[in-house]
Amino acid sequence: MELSPLLIKRGLKTKVLASEIFYYSLLNSTNETAKELASKGAKEGALIVAEEQRRGKGRRERVWLSEGGKNILASIIFRPQLEAGQVFYLTMIASLSIAKAIKEVSGLEARIKWPNDVYLNDKKVCGILTEFSFQKEKINYAIVGIGINVNSDPSIYPEIRSRATSILKETGKEISRVELFKLLLSHMEEGYGFLQKGKLAEIREEWEGLSLLKGKMVKVVSNGEVEKGFYKGIDENGALIIQDLKGERKRIVSGDASLELGDEDG
Ligand code: BTN
């Protein structure tokens, strides 16, 4: 079944999210199209949905590989009253909403890996790419791009075979993309309400509750440097805090984290 605007809208109770929906069978990247639409004045909450992308963008100039017609490839336009340094909260409410929606449709306990991946059984099921445009520290628009492997078999791509999974792969069952997407949008609307009310600590707390790295020894590659230490959480700007083996605390603003063997209990 297609992820068509009509099906997405049916019974959806959100007021901001999905204010308008732009649907494409094929495009280069939903984030790129979202940026064009946002700069032309598309409404807050506008969704850009595609069945397939020619050049899906991942973080750090990577490509996002996704089998056409099987997954969720979408970008959401926000016009939040946030400082540029707080954009991370949009990514947080997205990862939280995705984890909750996955649990509701599949029963699987999804976990979030800093900064913005959603994992199922230690493999990546979803990536989020948030991009924004700002002027004088105020956000003009922010685009939250979401790629979820739903009914695909990511092992068709040798590059990601060992690290990626899909909901189908973990459950053996096809699930409705429309249902998953609607749940995700409802949670995201609720999370966005929290964000607008300034409930940042509450969002962080909920996010920490689903953190894959909690209590673990982690390895982070940041600007070509490797740091290892125990995960201590994230700070109010979304930076990762680790404590290295000498007991020193380190703050890492961006990077790729992975689990090292062992946890805090030994
Ligand atoms: C990552 O894990 O590196 C982020 C991946 C983000 C992929 C999604 S797919 C929909 C949206 N459009 C894009 O071009 N990228 C994001």
Residues whose N, C-alpha, C, O or C-beta is under 5 A from the ligand:
A	BS01	BTN	S29 T30 N31 R55 G56 K57 G58 R59 W64 L73 A74 G127 I128 L129 G145 I146 G147
